[in-house]
Amino acid sequence: MTANNNVGSLYFWTHNSPPNNAVAGDATYNYTSNDYAVYNFSGGVATSSGAAAPSGYIAAGQSFFINASSSNNIVFTNDMRVGGNNTQFFKTAKAAEEAERNRLWLNFTNKQGAFKQALVGYIEGATNSLDNGFDAETMAGNSYVDFYSINDAMQLTIQGRALPFENSDIIPLGYNTSVAGDFTISIDHVDGVFNDQAVYLEDKKASTIYDLKAGDYTFKTEAGTFDDRFTLRYTNKTLGTGDFENVDNGLLVSVKDKVIKVTSNKENIKSTAIYDISGRLIYDKNKVGTTELQISNLQSADQVLLVKIILENNYTLTKKIIFK
């Protein structure tokens, strides 16, 4: 993929069985269906076939689709071949494999077998705008359901977002279904910061914020397209400017007269890093080893900054402050 920057994401078609009656003579169907498995620098999403998600290799003879961003030629060379990996996909660049990736895979399912997976990740090299190679538009290949995150009015089966991860980030989620009934949104698996980070689903229709780490969320829906019902979020409260200095899990981040103070009530602070809103690192201190850190003489204009704190128990929190 790094040799072909115009390629973006790879789409692999899967062939599954058509719908079938769960019980002979019953009008209820099992909605096993075809769909696209997708892969890019953010990662891969699986389909209802039960096969593993794409992992970075393309087997000999494996066909795939791309949505090219330009008319430039696509190049294949023998240097891309990787011996002993003929069951999956071409190897991506080493830099992409070693980049920091914090990812969350969500499943959208029902008891009759409908399935769609979406990925949201905070990836080194990605931005919060649309990125060729980190974001993948849904192809809506599933006849019965589609499930996606939304960014810049685009429906994405994979969305890569900028680092550092900020727990105040909110991601709109949308879905389309040709069948009414009960559906479930659940976490398939996670990595990186999401191993310890809380994950919530906001249902605006039900006026509820549900902890997806505590269990799956089941809801009833009519057939149709719904792009304004759900959001993915990482706190169970609505954040405002007053929360910039509130205690979160025993951590307090405050700023006064351009002096930033970090206080932990539970664990020693392991490290603290400060980024500007574009993600540029402007301060980094490791091996703090105390419950309080005061940062003065920071070379920064008046602006919004992100303070990333890691405690000795590896709990990680990013707080937004107004530096002035």
Secondary structure per residue as TSV (DSSP state, phi and psi in degrees):
chain	resnum	aa	ss	phi	psi
A	1	M	-	360.0	-34.5
A	2	T	T	-68.7	-24.3
A	3	A	T	-79.6	-12.5
A	4	N	-	-133.5	80.4
A	5	N	T	-67.1	-16.1
A	6	N	T	-85.7	-4.2
A	7	V	T	-74.4	-45.8
A	8	G	-	76.9	-109.5
A	9	S	-	-110.8	154.1
A	10	L	E	-107.5	133.4
A	11	Y	E	-117.0	123.5
A	12	F	E	-114.1	122.0
A	13	W	E	-78.5	139.3
A	14	T	E	-117.4	143.5
A	15	H	-	-109.9	118.6
A	16	N	-	-123.8	175.2
A	17	S	-	-74.5	152.3
A	18	P	-	-72.0	170.4
A	19	P	-	-57.9	147.3
A	20	N	E	-141.7	155.9
A	21	N	E	-68.9	131.4
A	22	A	S	-66.7	-37.3
A	23	V	S	-133.1	135.2
A	24	A	T	-54.0	129.6
A	25	G	T	82.4	-5.4
A	26	D	-	-87.4	142.7
A	27	A	S	-82.1	-3.2
A	28	T	-	-81.4	133.7
A	29	Y	E	-115.5	152.0
A	30	N	E	-92.1	119.7
A	31	Y	-	-93.3	49.7
A	32	T	-	-66.4	130.9
A	33	S	-	-148.8	163.9
A	34	N	-	-74.5	156.0
A	35	D	E	-167.7	175.9
A	36	Y	E	-102.4	129.5
A	37	A	E	-84.1	140.3
A	38	V	E	-128.4	145.1
A	39	Y	E	-142.0	137.4
A	40	N	E	-153.5	-164.6
A	41	F	T	-65.2	-20.9
A	42	S	T	-76.4	-27.8
A	43	G	E	141.4	-161.0
A	44	G	E	-132.8	154.5
A	45	V	E	-119.3	145.7
A	46	A	-	-93.9	174.8
A	47	T	-	-121.8	-178.5
A	48	S	T	-75.5	-0.5
A	49	S	T	-68.8	-17.6
A	50	G	-	91.6	-6.2
A	51	A	-	-73.2	157.3
A	52	A	-	-66.0	153.2
A	53	A	-	-65.9	152.0
A	54	P	-	-52.5	139.2
A	55	S	-	-120.7	1.1
A	56	G	S	122.9	5.4
A	57	Y	-	-129.5	148.2
A	58	I	B	-117.7	121.7
A	59	A	-	-69.8	153.9
A	60	A	T	-58.9	130.8
A	61	G	T	85.5	-3.7
A	62	Q	-	-77.0	122.2
A	63	S	-	-86.8	157.1
A	64	F	-	-159.2	163.6
A	65	F	E	-111.1	153.2
A	66	I	E	-133.6	160.9
A	67	N	-	-119.7	85.6
A	68	A	-	-65.5	141.3
A	69	S	S	-90.7	-6.6
A	70	S	S	-153.0	174.5
A	71	S	S	-93.9	12.7
A	72	N	-	-65.2	154.7
A	73	N	-	-65.5	150.2
A	74	I	-	-100.7	131.9
A	75	V	-	-111.6	132.0
A	76	F	-	-122.4	132.1
A	77	T	-	-132.3	163.6
A	78	N	G	-65.3	-22.2
A	79	D	G	-64.6	-18.9
A	80	M	G	-81.5	-13.1
A	81	R	-	-71.9	141.0
A	82	V	-	-128.8	114.7
A	83	G	T	-66.4	144.0
A	84	G	T	79.8	10.2
A	85	N	-	-129.4	55.5
A	86	N	T	-94.0	11.4
A	87	T	T	-106.9	-8.3
A	88	Q	S	-136.0	-119.6
A	89	F	B	-125.6	160.3
A	90	F	-	-53.8	145.9
A	91	K	-	-74.4	134.0
A	92	T	-	-84.2	175.1
A	93	A	-	-63.4	146.6
A	94	K	H	-57.4	-37.7
A	95	A	H	-61.2	-38.6
A	96	A	H	-68.1	-36.4
A	97	E	H	-69.4	-32.2
A	98	E	H	-93.9	-5.6
A	99	A	S	-64.3	152.0
A	100	E	-	-66.8	128.6
A	101	R	E	-137.4	125.8
A	102	N	E	-123.3	107.8
A	103	R	E	-129.9	153.9
A	104	L	E	-136.8	121.1
A	105	W	E	-103.9	126.3
A	106	L	E	-113.7	139.4
A	107	N	E	-109.5	142.5
A	108	F	E	-120.1	114.1
A	109	T	E	-141.6	166.3
A	110	N	-	-137.0	172.8
A	111	K	T	-71.2	-15.2
A	112	Q	T	-87.6	-0.7
A	113	G	S	107.6	-0.3
A	114	A	-	-64.2	142.1
A	115	F	E	-153.0	135.8
A	116	K	E	-151.0	135.9
A	117	Q	E	-116.0	142.3
A	118	A	E	-131.1	148.9
A	119	L	E	-123.1	132.3
A	120	V	E	-123.5	127.2
A	121	G	E	-139.8	149.1
A	122	Y	E	-105.8	106.3
A	123	I	E	-122.8	138.0
A	124	E	T	-61.7	125.1
A	125	G	T	101.9	-18.3
A	126	A	-	-85.8	160.4
A	127	T	-	-123.9	175.5
A	128	N	S	-84.4	1.0
A	129	S	S	-95.1	-179.8
A	130	L	-	-73.9	128.9
A	131	D	-	-123.7	123.6
A	132	N	B	-65.0	123.0
A	133	G	T	101.5	-18.1
A	134	F	T	-116.8	-25.0
A	135	D	B	-113.2	144.4
A	136	A	E	-133.7	122.3
A	137	E	E	-71.8	140.4
A	138	T	-	-65.7	140.8
A	139	M	-	-95.2	-3.8
A	140	A	-	51.9	42.4
A	141	G	-	-78.7	-17.3
A	142	N	-	-79.6	127.5
A	143	S	S	-71.4	-19.3
A	144	Y	S	-111.9	-38.3
A	145	V	E	-140.7	153.7
A	146	D	E	-138.5	144.6
A	147	F	E	-144.0	136.0
A	148	Y	E	-161.8	161.3
A	149	S	E	-95.2	164.6
A	150	I	E	-125.8	131.8
A	151	N	E	-147.3	129.6
A	152	D	T	51.6	41.3
A	153	A	T	66.4	9.5
A	154	M	E	-97.5	139.6
A	155	Q	E	-92.6	115.0
A	156	L	E	-116.0	127.7
A	157	T	E	-80.5	-26.0
A	158	I	E	-130.3	128.7
A	159	Q	E	-127.0	118.7
A	160	G	E	-97.1	134.7
A	161	R	E	-125.8	165.2
A	162	A	-	-76.3	153.0
A	163	L	S	-93.6	155.8
A	164	P	S	-77.0	153.9
A	165	F	-	-62.2	135.6
A	166	E	-	-124.7	124.2
A	167	N	T	-73.3	-2.8
A	168	S	T	-90.6	-1.4
A	169	D	-	-64.8	142.4
A	170	I	E	-130.8	128.4
A	171	I	E	-115.8	118.1
A	172	P	E	-66.4	139.2
A	173	L	E	-118.9	144.7
A	174	G	E	-135.3	163.4
A	175	Y	E	-152.0	158.6
A	176	N	E	-133.5	135.5
A	177	T	E	-139.2	138.5
A	178	S	S	-91.7	-3.7
A	179	V	S	-127.2	139.3
A	180	A	-	-85.5	163.0
A	181	G	E	137.6	-160.6
A	182	D	E	-89.2	132.1
A	183	F	E	-128.7	159.8
A	184	T	E	-129.1	134.8
A	185	I	E	-109.2	128.0
A	186	S	E	-144.3	161.7
A	187	I	E	-85.3	124.3
A	188	D	E	-79.6	-57.4
A	189	H	E	-163.2	168.6
A	190	V	E	-139.8	167.0
A	191	D	-	-148.9	175.8
A	192	G	G	63.5	-137.3
A	193	V	G	-61.4	-23.0
A	194	F	G	-74.9	-7.7
A	195	N	G	-62.3	-29.6
A	196	D	T	-118.5	-12.6
A	197	Q	S	-81.2	134.9
A	198	A	-	-66.3	146.7
A	199	V	-	-132.7	126.0
A	200	Y	E	-123.3	149.8
A	201	L	E	-114.8	121.4
A	202	E	E	-94.8	122.1
A	203	D	E	-103.1	103.5
A	204	K	T	-70.0	-29.5
A	205	K	T	-68.2	-39.9
A	206	A	T	-90.5	-4.5
A	207	S	T	53.9	50.3
A	208	T	E	-138.8	151.3
A	209	I	E	-119.3	117.0
A	210	Y	E	-111.5	136.5
A	211	D	E	-80.9	104.9
A	212	L	T	-72.2	-19.5
A	213	K	T	-71.8	-23.0
A	214	A	T	-85.3	-19.2
A	215	G	-	165.4	174.5
A	216	D	-	-79.2	154.4
A	217	Y	E	-111.3	119.0
A	218	T	E	-110.3	137.1
A	219	F	E	-145.0	164.7
A	220	K	E	-106.2	141.0
A	221	T	E	-144.5	154.4
A	222	E	-	-85.2	167.6
A	223	A	S	-69.3	147.8
A	224	G	E	140.6	-171.6
A	225	T	E	-110.5	131.3
A	226	F	E	-133.9	104.9
A	227	D	E	-109.4	3.7
A	228	D	E	-129.7	18.2
A	229	R	E	-93.0	-40.6
A	230	F	E	-116.3	147.5
A	231	T	E	-134.6	146.3
A	232	L	E	-94.1	131.9
A	233	R	E	-147.0	169.5
A	234	Y	S	-123.9	6.7
A	235	T	S	-133.1	157.7
A	236	N	S	-101.7	27.6
A	237	K	S	-142.2	159.2
A	238	T	-	-83.1	121.5
A	239	L	-	-86.5	142.8
A	240	G	-	-138.5	-176.3
A	241	T	G	-63.2	-26.3
A	242	G	G	-68.7	-17.1
A	243	D	G	-83.8	-9.3
A	244	F	G	-60.3	-28.0
A	245	E	G	-115.9	12.3
A	246	N	S	-80.1	156.5
A	247	V	-	-73.5	131.3
A	248	D	B	-130.4	110.3
A	249	N	T	55.3	40.1
A	250	G	T	84.0	4.4
A	251	L	E	-108.1	134.6
A	252	L	E	-123.1	126.3
A	253	V	E	-121.0	122.8
A	254	S	E	-135.3	160.4
A	255	V	E	-141.1	134.0
A	256	K	E	-150.1	128.4
A	257	D	T	52.5	42.8
A	258	K	T	62.2	24.4
A	259	V	E	-113.9	121.5
A	260	I	E	-97.0	131.6
A	261	K	E	-123.6	126.2
A	262	V	E	-113.6	124.7
A	263	T	E	-129.4	131.6
A	264	S	E	-114.9	128.9
A	265	N	S	-90.7	-8.7
A	266	K	S	-119.3	-44.6
A	267	E	S	-131.1	155.9
A	268	N	-	-65.0	150.1
A	269	I	E	-81.7	128.1
A	270	K	E	-86.3	-48.1
A	271	S	E	-155.6	157.7
A	272	T	E	-140.0	131.4
A	273	A	E	-129.4	147.6
A	274	I	E	-125.4	132.6
A	275	Y	E	-123.7	150.4
A	276	D	E	-81.4	177.3
A	277	I	T	-68.1	-18.4
A	278	S	T	-83.9	-5.7
A	279	G	-	96.2	4.0
A	280	R	-	-76.4	128.9
A	281	L	E	-74.6	124.8
A	282	I	E	-119.7	-7.9
A	283	Y	E	-156.4	139.2
A	284	D	E	-151.5	122.1
A	285	K	E	-134.1	122.9
A	286	N	E	-106.1	165.6
A	287	K	E	53.0	49.8
A	288	V	E	-65.9	-53.3
A	289	G	E	72.0	13.5
A	290	T	E	-133.4	171.8
A	291	T	S	-91.2	-0.5
A	292	E	E	-142.4	137.5
A	293	L	E	-137.2	130.1
A	294	Q	E	-115.6	128.3
A	295	I	E	-117.9	115.0
A	296	S	-	-123.4	170.5
A	297	N	S	57.6	32.8
A	298	L	-	-73.7	127.2
A	299	Q	-	-82.8	89.2
A	300	S	-	-153.9	144.1
A	301	A	-	-75.8	170.0
A	302	D	S	-65.6	117.9
A	303	Q	E	-168.9	174.3
A	304	V	E	-81.5	130.8
A	305	L	E	-123.5	155.4
A	306	L	E	-111.2	123.9
A	307	V	E	-107.6	115.7
A	308	K	E	-103.3	120.0
A	309	I	E	-116.1	133.4
A	310	I	E	-119.3	124.2
A	311	L	E	-86.3	171.0
A	312	E	T	-62.6	-26.3
A	313	N	T	-87.1	10.7
A	314	N	-	72.0	8.9
A	315	Y	-	-64.8	133.2
A	316	T	E	-120.9	136.4
A	317	L	E	-142.5	136.8
A	318	T	E	-115.2	124.8
A	319	K	E	-115.3	142.7
A	320	K	E	-95.5	132.3
A	321	I	E	-129.5	158.6
A	322	I	E	-103.3	108.8
A	323	F	E	-86.9	115.0
A	324	K	-	-161.0	360.0
